[in-house]
Amino acid sequence: MDSIIEIRNVTYTYPYCPPAIHEVNLTIRKGEKIALVGSNGAGKSTLLLTLNGMIRPQKGQISFNGRPITYDRASLRTIRQKIGFVFQDPDVQIVAPTVWQDVAFGPVNLDYTEDEINSAVHTALHLVGLEGFEKRPPYHLSGGEKKRVAIAGVLVMDPDVLILDEPTSMLDPAGSEDIMDLLDELNHQGKTIIISTHDVELAYPWADRIILMDKGRIIASGTPEEAFSDKEMVRRARLKTPILLELCQELRSRGMKTPDSLPRTVLDIIRIIEQDQHGAIRLSDNGYGTIHVGDVDQISGPQINAILAGTSCDTIGVMGSRAKICARQWGLIPDISYAVIDKCILNAMNGRTSLILTTGGMVTRVFERVTTFNQINNRSIPVRALTPSGTEGDNS
């Protein structure tokens, strides 16, 4: 992948403090999902604030798409359209009396035409699952909904890079799952996503690359497996090993044969635990269950309910922000809303049939994930796309 942001020898020090970041070097590639991970005071937020010019480094240089960032007003205005920033506390970012006005703030100040403003705001609210919230006052919203408004206010400018400082802070577990699902959707649409967090359980299964930080320095950079397998670096960053890695290490210490690739999901752990002498997952006596996939932008609520009435379906999963909104509107109570694909694969291995509700490109993602699983494990779990008429397209 081509690089999109280059950070070279960047240092920044707040008055009367030791360096918040010190001689940081980092390359961020297009389309990556990156998590800056470290304890409080590690320098994560400061580094993020330098990426779109909110903080000007006292030493070093930051480049975007091969061009050094400059700090005159016009240049900063341009770079902040391309690199969007969502603060930890959405109340800091939300400034208008209604959701529509807040999301429209950027396009209005950039002199978009009325049609352009309406189109951009509608698209942004659609992406974050807040259609119908246009006239709502932000102070009436939940923490998760406020976070979505803040994200929409950035997405309305169609940035190439989306930066989120502690994206799940102040959210309950369900709200956190919704936000991380949304970030997956946006990344699948081509956005480069960078987050900061001290939550290793959140970062480990989500990120393509982990950047461990301590005392203003990058101390490790690599895949989640590489970064968190180095116990010394994890200890130095004052973090803990993700539970899935810790479990895998314990299984190895007890003599269980484990694959070279480390587990990233519960499904990976199940593959290890349920290995038979041929290294295959046990199959239910009832054979494989089917995974059905419905696109909520193509199928209405009554159509879904009619399909469910005629389909033997043990589990309903919703994946992505818009699918969750639609499920609530249609009166559907999902059984699973996080790690949906893997959990439905596990259901299929146990002979149970699942329906996944999602949108657009995420339908393709379900097919790709199941197909890859089948190829790696020599399995043939069927996955089919539902159509408005209820007929199903064969998996490919």
Contacts in CASP RR format, 6 or more apart in sequence:
PFRMAT RR
TARGET T0000
AUTHOR 0000-0000-0000
METHOD contacts of the structure
MODEL  1
MDSIIEIRNVTYTYPYCPPAIHEVNLTIRKGEKIALVGSNGAGKSTLLLT
LNGMIRPQKGQISFNGRPITYDRASLRTIRQKIGFVFQDPDVQIVAPTVW
QDVAFGPVNLDYTEDEINSAVHTALHLVGLEGFEKRPPYHLSGGEKKRVA
IAGVLVMDPDVLILDEPTSMLDPAGSEDIMDLLDELNHQGKTIIISTHDV
ELAYPWADRIILMDKGRIIASGTPEEAFSDKEMVRRARLKTPILLELCQE
LRSRGMKTPDSLPRTVLDIIRIIEQDQHGAIRLSDNGYGTIHVGDVDQIS
GPQINAILAGTSCDTIGVMGSRAKICARQWGLIPDISYAVIDKCILNAMN
GRTSLILTTGGMVTRVFERVTTFNQINNRSIPVRALTPSGTEGDNS
1 29 0 8 1.000
1 30 0 8 1.000
1 31 0 8 1.000
1 32 0 8 1.000
2 29 0 8 1.000
2 30 0 8 1.000
3 27 0 8 1.000
3 28 0 8 1.000
3 29 0 8 1.000
3 30 0 8 1.000
3 66 0 8 1.000
4 28 0 8 1.000
4 29 0 8 1.000
4 30 0 8 1.000
4 31 0 8 1.000
4 64 0 8 1.000
4 65 0 8 1.000
4 160 0 8 1.000
4 161 0 8 1.000
4 192 0 8 1.000
5 26 0 8 1.000
5 27 0 8 1.000
5 28 0 8 1.000
5 51 0 8 1.000
5 62 0 8 1.000
5 63 0 8 1.000
5 64 0 8 1.000
5 83 0 8 1.000
5 161 0 8 1.000
6 26 0 8 1.000
6 27 0 8 1.000
6 28 0 8 1.000
6 61 0 8 1.000
6 62 0 8 1.000
6 63 0 8 1.000
6 66 0 8 1.000
7 24 0 8 1.000
7 25 0 8 1.000
7 26 0 8 1.000
7 27 0 8 1.000
7 28 0 8 1.000
7 47 0 8 1.000
7 50 0 8 1.000
7 51 0 8 1.000
7 62 0 8 1.000
8 25 0 8 1.000
8 60 0 8 1.000
8 61 0 8 1.000
8 62 0 8 1.000
8 63 0 8 1.000
9 23 0 8 1.000
9 24 0 8 1.000
9 25 0 8 1.000
9 59 0 8 1.000
9 60 0 8 1.000
9 61 0 8 1.000
10 21 0 8 1.000
10 23 0 8 1.000
10 24 0 8 1.000
10 25 0 8 1.000
10 47 0 8 1.000
10 50 0 8 1.000
10 57 0 8 1.000
10 59 0 8 1.000
10 60 0 8 1.000
10 61 0 8 1.000
10 62 0 8 1.000
11 19 0 8 1.000
11 21 0 8 1.000
11 22 0 8 1.000
11 23 0 8 1.000
11 24 0 8 1.000
11 57 0 8 1.000
11 58 0 8 1.000
11 59 0 8 1.000
11 60 0 8 1.000
12 19 0 8 1.000
12 20 0 8 1.000
12 21 0 8 1.000
12 46 0 8 1.000
12 50 0 8 1.000
12 55 0 8 1.000
12 57 0 8 1.000
12 58 0 8 1.000
12 59 0 8 1.000
13 19 0 8 1.000
13 20 0 8 1.000
13 58 0 8 1.000
14 20 0 8 1.000
18 215 0 8 1.000
19 216 0 8 1.000
20 41 0 8 1.000
20 43 0 8 1.000
20 46 0 8 1.000
20 216 0 8 1.000
21 43 0 8 1.000
21 46 0 8 1.000
21 47 0 8 1.000
21 50 0 8 1.000
21 216 0 8 1.000
21 217 0 8 1.000
22 215 0 8 1.000
22 216 0 8 1.000
22 217 0 8 1.000
23 59 0 8 1.000
23 217 0 8 1.000
24 47 0 8 1.000
24 216 0 8 1.000
24 217 0 8 1.000
24 218 0 8 1.000
25 218 0 8 1.000
26 211 0 8 1.000
26 218 0 8 1.000
26 221 0 8 1.000
28 34 0 8 1.000
28 161 0 8 1.000
28 192 0 8 1.000
28 194 0 8 1.000
29 192 0 8 1.000
30 160 0 8 1.000
30 192 0 8 1.000
31 187 0 8 1.000
31 190 0 8 1.000
31 191 0 8 1.000
31 192 0 8 1.000
31 193 0 8 1.000
32 192 0 8 1.000
32 193 0 8 1.000
32 194 0 8 1.000
32 208 0 8 1.000
32 209 0 8 1.000
33 183 0 8 1.000
33 184 0 8 1.000
33 187 0 8 1.000
33 193 0 8 1.000
33 206 0 8 1.000
33 207 0 8 1.000
33 208 0 8 1.000
33 209 0 8 1.000
34 192 0 8 1.000
34 193 0 8 1.000
34 194 0 8 1.000
34 195 0 8 1.000
34 207 0 8 1.000
34 208 0 8 1.000
34 209 0 8 1.000
34 210 0 8 1.000
34 211 0 8 1.000
35 194 0 8 1.000
35 195 0 8 1.000
35 196 0 8 1.000
35 197 0 8 1.000
35 202 0 8 1.000
35 203 0 8 1.000
35 206 0 8 1.000
35 207 0 8 1.000
35 209 0 8 1.000
35 210 0 8 1.000
35 211 0 8 1.000
36 44 0 8 1.000
36 47 0 8 1.000
36 48 0 8 1.000
36 194 0 8 1.000
36 195 0 8 1.000
36 196 0 8 1.000
36 197 0 8 1.000
36 211 0 8 1.000
36 213 0 8 1.000
37 44 0 8 1.000
37 196 0 8 1.000
37 197 0 8 1.000
37 198 0 8 1.000
37 200 0 8 1.000
37 203 0 8 1.000
37 210 0 8 1.000
37 211 0 8 1.000
37 212 0 8 1.000
37 213 0 8 1.000
37 227 0 8 1.000
37 237 0 8 1.000
37 239 0 8 1.000
38 44 0 8 1.000
38 197 0 8 1.000
38 198 0 8 1.000
38 212 0 8 1.000
38 213 0 8 1.000
38 214 0 8 1.000
38 237 0 8 1.000
38 238 0 8 1.000
38 239 0 8 1.000
39 198 0 8 1.000
39 214 0 8 1.000
39 237 0 8 1.000
39 238 0 8 1.000
39 239 0 8 1.000
40 198 0 8 1.000
41 216 0 8 1.000
42 213 0 8 1.000
42 214 0 8 1.000
42 215 0 8 1.000
42 216 0 8 1.000
42 237 0 8 1.000
43 213 0 8 1.000
43 216 0 8 1.000
44 165 0 8 1.000
44 196 0 8 1.000
44 197 0 8 1.000
44 213 0 8 1.000
45 88 0 8 1.000
45 165 0 8 1.000
45 166 0 8 1.000
45 196 0 8 1.000
46 55 0 8 1.000
46 216 0 8 1.000
47 213 0 8 1.000
47 216 0 8 1.000
48 85 0 8 1.000
48 163 0 8 1.000
48 165 0 8 1.000
48 194 0 8 1.000
48 196 0 8 1.000
49 55 0 8 1.000
49 85 0 8 1.000
50 56 0 8 1.000
50 57 0 8 1.000
50 62 0 8 1.000
51 62 0 8 1.000
51 83 0 8 1.000
51 85 0 8 1.000
51 161 0 8 1.000
51 163 0 8 1.000
51 194 0 8 1.000
52 79 0 8 1.000
52 80 0 8 1.000
52 82 0 8 1.000
52 83 0 8 1.000
52 84 0 8 1.000
52 85 0 8 1.000
52 161 0 8 1.000
52 163 0 8 1.000
53 62 0 8 1.000
53 69 0 8 1.000
53 71 0 8 1.000
53 76 0 8 1.000
53 79 0 8 1.000
53 80 0 8 1.000
54 85 0 8 1.000
56 71 0 8 1.000
61 68 0 8 1.000
61 69 0 8 1.000
62 68 0 8 1.000
62 69 0 8 1.000
63 69 0 8 1.000
64 79 0 8 1.000
64 82 0 8 1.000
64 83 0 8 1.000
65 82 0 8 1.000
69 75 0 8 1.000
69 79 0 8 1.000
81 110 0 8 1.000
81 157 0 8 1.000
81 158 0 8 1.000
81 159 0 8 1.000
82 159 0 8 1.000
82 160 0 8 1.000
82 161 0 8 1.000
83 159 0 8 1.000
83 160 0 8 1.000
83 161 0 8 1.000
83 163 0 8 1.000
84 154 0 8 1.000
84 157 0 8 1.000
84 159 0 8 1.000
84 161 0 8 1.000
84 162 0 8 1.000
84 163 0 8 1.000
85 154 0 8 1.000
85 163 0 8 1.000
85 164 0 8 1.000
85 165 0 8 1.000
86 93 0 8 1.000
86 147 0 8 1.000
86 150 0 8 1.000
86 151 0 8 1.000
86 154 0 8 1.000
86 162 0 8 1.000
86 163 0 8 1.000
86 164 0 8 1.000
86 165 0 8 1.000
86 167 0 8 1.000
87 93 0 8 1.000
87 150 0 8 1.000
87 165 0 8 1.000
88 165 0 8 1.000
88 166 0 8 1.000
88 169 0 8 1.000
89 169 0 8 1.000
89 170 0 8 1.000
90 143 0 8 1.000
90 144 0 8 1.000
90 146 0 8 1.000
90 147 0 8 1.000
90 149 0 8 1.000
90 150 0 8 1.000
91 146 0 8 1.000
93 150 0 8 1.000
93 153 0 8 1.000
94 102 0 8 1.000
94 138 0 8 1.000
94 146 0 8 1.000
94 149 0 8 1.000
94 150 0 8 1.000
95 102 0 8 1.000
95 105 0 8 1.000
96 102 0 8 1.000
96 104 0 8 1.000
96 105 0 8 1.000
96 138 0 8 1.000
97 137 0 8 1.000
97 138 0 8 1.000
98 134 0 8 1.000
98 135 0 8 1.000
98 136 0 8 1.000
98 137 0 8 1.000
98 138 0 8 1.000
99 125 0 8 1.000
99 130 0 8 1.000
99 133 0 8 1.000
99 134 0 8 1.000
99 135 0 8 1.000
99 136 0 8 1.000
99 137 0 8 1.000
99 138 0 8 1.000
99 141 0 8 1.000
99 149 0 8 1.000
99 152 0 8 1.000
100 121 0 8 1.000
100 125 0 8 1.000
100 134 0 8 1.000
100 135 0 8 1.000
102 138 0 8 1.000
102 149 0 8 1.000
102 153 0 8 1.000
103 121 0 8 1.000
103 124 0 8 1.000
103 125 0 8 1.000
103 149 0 8 1.000
103 152 0 8 1.000
103 153 0 8 1.000
103 156 0 8 1.000
104 117 0 8 1.000
104 120 0 8 1.000
104 121 0 8 1.000
104 156 0 8 1.000
105 153 0 8 1.000
106 153 0 8 1.000
106 156 0 8 1.000
106 157 0 8 1.000
107 116 0 8 1.000
107 117 0 8 1.000
107 120 0 8 1.000
107 121 0 8 1.000
107 156 0 8 1.000
107 157 0 8 1.000
108 117 0 8 1.000
110 157 0 8 1.000
112 120 0 8 1.000
120 156 0 8 1.000
120 157 0 8 1.000
120 158 0 8 1.000
121 134 0 8 1.000
121 152 0 8 1.000
121 156 0 8 1.000
122 131 0 8 1.000
123 155 0 8 1.000
123 156 0 8 1.000
124 152 0 8 1.000
124 153 0 8 1.000
124 155 0 8 1.000
124 156 0 8 1.000
125 131 0 8 1.000
125 132 0 8 1.000
125 133 0 8 1.000
125 134 0 8 1.000
125 152 0 8 1.000
126 322 0 8 1.000
127 152 0 8 1.000
127 155 0 8 1.000
127 182 0 8 1.000
127 185 0 8 1.000
127 186 0 8 1.000
127 321 0 8 1.000
127 322 0 8 1.000
128 148 0 8 1.000
128 149 0 8 1.000
128 151 0 8 1.000
128 152 0 8 1.000
128 155 0 8 1.000
128 182 0 8 1.000
128 321 0 8 1.000
129 148 0 8 1.000
129 321 0 8 1.000
129 322 0 8 1.000
129 325 0 8 1.000
130 145 0 8 1.000
130 148 0 8 1.000
130 149 0 8 1.000
130 152 0 8 1.000
131 325 0 8 1.000
133 141 0 8 1.000
133 145 0 8 1.000
133 149 0 8 1.000
138 146 0 8 1.000
138 149 0 8 1.000
141 149 0 8 1.000
143 170 0 8 1.000
143 171 0 8 1.000
144 171 0 8 1.000
144 175 0 8 1.000
144 178 0 8 1.000
144 179 0 8 1.000
147 167 0 8 1.000
147 171 0 8 1.000
147 179 0 8 1.000
148 179 0 8 1.000
148 182 0 8 1.000
148 321 0 8 1.000
151 162 0 8 1.000
151 164 0 8 1.000
151 182 0 8 1.000
154 162 0 8 1.000
155 162 0 8 1.000
155 186 0 8 1.000
159 191 0 8 1.000
160 191 0 8 1.000
160 192 0 8 1.000
161 191 0 8 1.000
161 192 0 8 1.000
161 193 0 8 1.000
161 194 0 8 1.000
162 183 0 8 1.000
162 186 0 8 1.000
162 191 0 8 1.000
162 192 0 8 1.000
162 193 0 8 1.000
162 194 0 8 1.000
163 194 0 8 1.000
163 195 0 8 1.000
164 183 0 8 1.000
164 193 0 8 1.000
164 194 0 8 1.000
164 195 0 8 1.000
164 196 0 8 1.000
165 195 0 8 1.000
165 196 0 8 1.000
166 195 0 8 1.000
166 196 0 8 1.000
166 197 0 8 1.000
166 198 0 8 1.000
167 179 0 8 1.000
167 180 0 8 1.000
167 183 0 8 1.000
167 195 0 8 1.000
167 197 0 8 1.000
168 175 0 8 1.000
168 176 0 8 1.000
168 179 0 8 1.000
168 180 0 8 1.000
168 197 0 8 1.000
168 199 0 8 1.000
168 202 0 8 1.000
171 179 0 8 1.000
174 337 0 8 1.000
176 202 0 8 1.000
177 337 0 8 1.000
177 338 0 8 1.000
178 320 0 8 1.000
178 321 0 8 1.000
178 324 0 8 1.000
178 337 0 8 1.000
180 202 0 8 1.000
180 206 0 8 1.000
180 338 0 8 1.000
181 319 0 8 1.000
181 320 0 8 1.000
181 321 0 8 1.000
181 324 0 8 1.000
181 337 0 8 1.000
181 338 0 8 1.000
182 320 0 8 1.000
182 321 0 8 1.000
183 193 0 8 1.000
183 195 0 8 1.000
183 206 0 8 1.000
184 206 0 8 1.000
184 320 0 8 1.000
185 320 0 8 1.000
185 321 0 8 1.000
185 359 0 8 1.000
185 362 0 8 1.000
186 193 0 8 1.000
187 193 0 8 1.000
188 361 0 8 1.000
188 362 0 8 1.000
188 365 0 8 1.000
189 361 0 8 1.000
195 203 0 8 1.000
195 207 0 8 1.000
197 203 0 8 1.000
198 239 0 8 1.000
200 228 0 8 1.000
200 239 0 8 1.000
200 240 0 8 1.000
200 241 0 8 1.000
200 242 0 8 1.000
201 242 0 8 1.000
201 243 0 8 1.000
203 210 0 8 1.000
203 224 0 8 1.000
204 210 0 8 1.000
204 224 0 8 1.000
204 228 0 8 1.000
204 242 0 8 1.000
204 244 0 8 1.000
204 245 0 8 1.000
204 264 0 8 1.000
205 224 0 8 1.000
205 242 0 8 1.000
205 244 0 8 1.000
205 264 0 8 1.000
205 265 0 8 1.000
205 339 0 8 1.000
207 224 0 8 1.000
208 223 0 8 1.000
209 221 0 8 1.000
209 222 0 8 1.000
209 223 0 8 1.000
209 224 0 8 1.000
209 227 0 8 1.000
210 220 0 8 1.000
210 221 0 8 1.000
210 222 0 8 1.000
210 223 0 8 1.000
210 224 0 8 1.000
210 226 0 8 1.000
210 227 0 8 1.000
210 228 0 8 1.000
211 218 0 8 1.000
211 220 0 8 1.000
211 221 0 8 1.000
211 222 0 8 1.000
211 227 0 8 1.000
212 218 0 8 1.000
212 219 0 8 1.000
212 220 0 8 1.000
212 221 0 8 1.000
212 227 0 8 1.000
212 233 0 8 1.000
212 234 0 8 1.000
212 237 0 8 1.000
212 239 0 8 1.000
213 219 0 8 1.000
213 237 0 8 1.000
214 236 0 8 1.000
214 237 0 8 1.000
214 238 0 8 1.000
219 233 0 8 1.000
219 236 0 8 1.000
219 237 0 8 1.000
220 226 0 8 1.000
220 227 0 8 1.000
220 230 0 8 1.000
220 233 0 8 1.000
220 237 0 8 1.000
221 227 0 8 1.000
224 242 0 8 1.000
224 264 0 8 1.000
225 245 0 8 1.000
225 261 0 8 1.000
225 262 0 8 1.000
225 264 0 8 1.000
227 233 0 8 1.000
228 234 0 8 1.000
228 241 0 8 1.000
228 242 0 8 1.000
228 245 0 8 1.000
229 245 0 8 1.000
229 262 0 8 1.000
231 241 0 8 1.000
234 240 0 8 1.000
234 241 0 8 1.000
241 249 0 8 1.000
244 263 0 8 1.000
244 264 0 8 1.000
244 265 0 8 1.000
244 266 0 8 1.000
244 268 0 8 1.000
244 269 0 8 1.000
245 262 0 8 1.000
245 263 0 8 1.000
247 263 0 8 1.000
247 269 0 8 1.000
248 258 0 8 1.000
248 262 0 8 1.000
248 263 0 8 1.000
248 269 0 8 1.000
248 272 0 8 1.000
251 258 0 8 1.000
251 272 0 8 1.000
251 273 0 8 1.000
252 258 0 8 1.000
256 272 0 8 1.000
256 273 0 8 1.000
257 275 0 8 1.000
258 272 0 8 1.000
259 271 0 8 1.000
259 272 0 8 1.000
261 268 0 8 1.000
262 268 0 8 1.000
263 269 0 8 1.000
263 271 0 8 1.000
263 272 0 8 1.000
265 339 0 8 1.000
265 342 0 8 1.000
266 339 0 8 1.000
266 342 0 8 1.000
266 343 0 8 1.000
266 346 0 8 1.000
267 339 0 8 1.000
267 342 0 8 1.000
267 343 0 8 1.000
267 345 0 8 1.000
267 346 0 8 1.000
267 373 0 8 1.000
270 281 0 8 1.000
270 346 0 8 1.000
271 281 0 8 1.000
271 377 0 8 1.000
274 281 0 8 1.000
274 282 0 8 1.000
275 281 0 8 1.000
276 282 0 8 1.000
280 377 0 8 1.000
280 378 0 8 1.000
281 349 0 8 1.000
281 377 0 8 1.000
281 379 0 8 1.000
282 349 0 8 1.000
283 349 0 8 1.000
284 349 0 8 1.000
284 350 0 8 1.000
284 351 0 8 1.000
286 351 0 8 1.000
287 351 0 8 1.000
288 348 0 8 1.000
288 349 0 8 1.000
288 351 0 8 1.000
288 379 0 8 1.000
288 380 0 8 1.000
288 381 0 8 1.000
288 382 0 8 1.000
289 347 0 8 1.000
289 348 0 8 1.000
289 350 0 8 1.000
289 351 0 8 1.000
289 352 0 8 1.000
289 353 0 8 1.000
289 354 0 8 1.000
289 381 0 8 1.000
289 382 0 8 1.000
290 348 0 8 1.000
290 353 0 8 1.000
290 354 0 8 1.000
290 381 0 8 1.000
290 382 0 8 1.000
290 383 0 8 1.000
290 384 0 8 1.000
291 344 0 8 1.000
291 345 0 8 1.000
291 347 0 8 1.000
291 348 0 8 1.000
291 353 0 8 1.000
291 354 0 8 1.000
291 356 0 8 1.000
291 366 0 8 1.000
291 370 0 8 1.000
291 381 0 8 1.000
291 382 0 8 1.000
291 383 0 8 1.000
291 384 0 8 1.000
292 311 0 8 1.000
292 313 0 8 1.000
292 353 0 8 1.000
292 354 0 8 1.000
292 355 0 8 1.000
292 356 0 8 1.000
292 383 0 8 1.000
292 384 0 8 1.000
292 385 0 8 1.000
292 386 0 8 1.000
292 392 0 8 1.000
293 355 0 8 1.000
293 356 0 8 1.000
293 358 0 8 1.000
293 363 0 8 1.000
293 366 0 8 1.000
293 367 0 8 1.000
293 383 0 8 1.000
293 384 0 8 1.000
293 385 0 8 1.000
293 386 0 8 1.000
294 304 0 8 1.000
294 355 0 8 1.000
294 356 0 8 1.000
294 357 0 8 1.000
294 358 0 8 1.000
294 363 0 8 1.000
294 385 0 8 1.000
294 386 0 8 1.000
295 358 0 8 1.000
295 359 0 8 1.000
295 360 0 8 1.000
295 363 0 8 1.000
295 385 0 8 1.000
295 386 0 8 1.000
296 304 0 8 1.000
296 322 0 8 1.000
296 323 0 8 1.000
296 326 0 8 1.000
296 327 0 8 1.000
296 357 0 8 1.000
296 358 0 8 1.000
296 359 0 8 1.000
297 322 0 8 1.000
297 359 0 8 1.000
297 360 0 8 1.000
298 387 0 8 1.000
298 388 0 8 1.000
299 307 0 8 1.000
299 386 0 8 1.000
299 387 0 8 1.000
299 388 0 8 1.000
300 388 0 8 1.000
301 326 0 8 1.000
301 329 0 8 1.000
301 330 0 8 1.000
303 388 0 8 1.000
303 390 0 8 1.000
304 330 0 8 1.000
304 332 0 8 1.000
304 357 0 8 1.000
305 330 0 8 1.000
305 332 0 8 1.000
306 390 0 8 1.000
307 386 0 8 1.000
307 390 0 8 1.000
308 316 0 8 1.000
308 355 0 8 1.000
311 353 0 8 1.000
311 355 0 8 1.000
312 353 0 8 1.000
313 353 0 8 1.000
313 354 0 8 1.000
313 355 0 8 1.000
314 347 0 8 1.000
314 352 0 8 1.000
314 353 0 8 1.000
314 354 0 8 1.000
315 335 0 8 1.000
315 336 0 8 1.000
315 343 0 8 1.000
315 344 0 8 1.000
315 347 0 8 1.000
315 352 0 8 1.000
315 353 0 8 1.000
315 354 0 8 1.000
315 355 0 8 1.000
316 327 0 8 1.000
316 332 0 8 1.000
316 333 0 8 1.000
316 334 0 8 1.000
316 335 0 8 1.000
316 336 0 8 1.000
316 354 0 8 1.000
316 355 0 8 1.000
316 357 0 8 1.000
317 334 0 8 1.000
317 335 0 8 1.000
317 336 0 8 1.000
317 337 0 8 1.000
317 340 0 8 1.000
317 343 0 8 1.000
317 344 0 8 1.000
317 354 0 8 1.000
317 355 0 8 1.000
317 356 0 8 1.000
317 357 0 8 1.000
318 324 0 8 1.000
318 327 0 8 1.000
318 332 0 8 1.000
318 334 0 8 1.000
318 336 0 8 1.000
318 337 0 8 1.000
318 340 0 8 1.000
318 356 0 8 1.000
318 357 0 8 1.000
318 358 0 8 1.000
319 337 0 8 1.000
319 340 0 8 1.000
319 341 0 8 1.000
319 356 0 8 1.000
319 357 0 8 1.000
319 358 0 8 1.000
319 362 0 8 1.000
319 366 0 8 1.000
320 358 0 8 1.000
320 359 0 8 1.000
320 362 0 8 1.000
322 359 0 8 1.000
323 357 0 8 1.000
323 358 0 8 1.000
323 359 0 8 1.000
324 334 0 8 1.000
324 337 0 8 1.000
326 357 0 8 1.000
327 333 0 8 1.000
327 334 0 8 1.000
327 357 0 8 1.000
332 357 0 8 1.000
334 357 0 8 1.000
336 343 0 8 1.000
336 344 0 8 1.000
340 356 0 8 1.000
340 358 0 8 1.000
341 356 0 8 1.000
341 365 0 8 1.000
341 366 0 8 1.000
341 369 0 8 1.000
341 370 0 8 1.000
342 369 0 8 1.000
344 354 0 8 1.000
344 356 0 8 1.000
345 369 0 8 1.000
345 370 0 8 1.000
345 373 0 8 1.000
345 381 0 8 1.000
347 353 0 8 1.000
347 354 0 8 1.000
348 354 0 8 1.000
348 381 0 8 1.000
349 379 0 8 1.000
349 381 0 8 1.000
355 386 0 8 1.000
356 366 0 8 1.000
358 365 0 8 1.000
358 366 0 8 1.000
363 385 0 8 1.000
366 383 0 8 1.000
367 383 0 8 1.000
367 385 0 8 1.000
367 395 0 8 1.000
367 396 0 8 1.000
370 381 0 8 1.000
370 383 0 8 1.000
370 395 0 8 1.000
371 383 0 8 1.000
371 395 0 8 1.000
371 396 0 8 1.000
373 379 0 8 1.000
373 381 0 8 1.000
374 380 0 8 1.000
374 381 0 8 1.000
382 395 0 8 1.000
383 395 0 8 1.000
384 392 0 8 1.000
384 393 0 8 1.000
384 394 0 8 1.000
384 395 0 8 1.000
385 392 0 8 1.000
385 393 0 8 1.000
386 392 0 8 1.000
387 393 0 8 1.000
END
